Amino acid sequence: MDDQEKNLEDRRNRLGDKLAGLKVKAGDDADKGASAAASRKGFGEAMKLSSEFLSAVIVGALLGYLLDRFAGTSPWGLIILLLLGFCAGVLNVLRAVGKVSSPHPADRSPGENKK
């Protein structure tokens, strides 16, 4: 009986060691998955911010070109509206990141909606 119990104890210890190794490996995989999820989230945020900025600049340039084309003010409409588009893009990015927020409720005019 002692040999059987010793063999069972050895097998139990080996299985315990294997399970501990698998748990460590599973923990490493979970850490990699969390890191990959954070990386995807950051990439998505970067794409959102860059598209907001580029769309504002492109719309400003397009409106400036059209103004110059129909009003004959070339190149001033393009220059001014391109700069305004750039400023609007920067403001959109800063708002999305949270660096610029809406005015403090005390600074709002009385007719504005309260948020």
C-alpha positions in Angstrom: 0.0 0.0 0.0 2.8 2.4 0.7 4.2 2.1 -2.8 0.8 2.9 -4.3 0.3 5.9 -2.0 3.8 7.2 -2.8 3.2 6.8 -6.6 -0.2 8.6 -6.2 1.5 11.4 -4.3 4.2 11.7 -6.9 1.6 11.9 -9.7 -0.4 14.4 -7.8 2.7 16.6 -7.3 3.6 16.4 -11.0 0.0 17.3 -12.0 0.0 20.2 -9.5 3.3 21.5 -11.1 1.8 21.2 -14.6 -1.4 23.0 -13.5 0.6 25.8 -11.9 2.6 26.2 -15.1 -0.6 26.4 -17.2 -2.1 28.9 -14.8 1.0 31.1 -15.2 0.8 30.8 -19.0 -3.0 31.6 -19.0 -2.2 34.7 -16.8 0.4 35.8 -19.3 -2.1 35.4 -22.2 -4.7 37.4 -20.3 -2.1 40.2 -19.8 -1.3 40.2 -23.5 -5.0 40.3 -24.3 -5.6 43.3 -22.0 -2.6 45.1 -23.5 -3.8 44.4 -27.1 -7.3 45.7 -26.2 -5.7 48.9 -24.8 -3.6 49.3 -27.9 -6.7 48.9 -30.1 -8.6 51.4 -28.1 -5.7 53.9 -28.4 -5.5 53.3 -32.2 -9.3 53.9 -32.5 -9.0 57.2 -30.5 -6.1 58.4 -32.7 -8.1 57.6 -35.9 -11.1 59.5 -34.6 -9.1 62.6 -33.6 -7.1 62.6 -36.9 -10.3 62.3 -39.0 -12.0 65.1 -37.1 -9.0 67.4 -37.7 -8.5 66.5 -41.3 -12.2 66.8 -42.1 -12.3 70.4 -40.7 -9.2 71.4 -42.7 -10.6 69.8 -45.9 -14.0 71.5 -45.5 -12.4 74.9 -44.9 -10.2 74.5 -48.0 -13.1 73.3 -50.1 -15.3 76.2 -49.0 -12.5 78.7 -49.6 -11.9 77.3 -53.1 -15.6 77.5 -53.9 -15.8 81.1 -52.6 -12.8 82.1 -54.7 -14.2 80.4 -57.8 -17.6 82.1 -57.6 -16.7 85.4 -56.1 -13.4 85.9 -57.8 -11.5 86.7 -54.6 -8.6 84.3 -55.4 -6.5 83.4 -53.3 -7.9 85.2 -50.2 -11.0 83.1 -49.6 -9.0 79.9 -49.7 -6.3 81.2 -47.4 -8.8 82.6 -44.8 -11.1 79.6 -44.8 -8.2 77.2 -44.7 -6.9 78.9 -41.6 -10.4 78.9 -40.1 -10.7 75.2 -40.9 -7.4 74.5 -39.2 -8.5 76.4 -36.1 -11.8 74.5 -36.0 -10.0 71.2 -36.4 -7.7 72.1 -33.5 -10.6 73.1 -31.4 -12.5 69.9 -32.2 -9.5 67.8 -31.2 -9.0 69.7 -27.9 -12.7 69.3 -27.1 -12.6 65.6 -27.8 -9.5 65.1 -25.7 -11.1 67.1 -22.9 -8.7 70.0 -22.7 -11.4 72.5 -23.6 -14.8 72.2 -22.1 -18.0 74.1 -22.3 -18.2 77.3 -20.2 -18.9 77.2 -16.5 -22.7 77.3 -15.7 -22.2 80.6 -13.9 -20.6 82.2 -17.0 -23.5 81.2 -19.4 -26.1 83.7 -20.4 -29.5 83.3 -18.7 -31.3 82.1 -21.9 -29.0 79.1 -22.5 -30.0 75.6 -21.6 -28.5 74.2 -18.4 -26.5 71.0 -18.7 
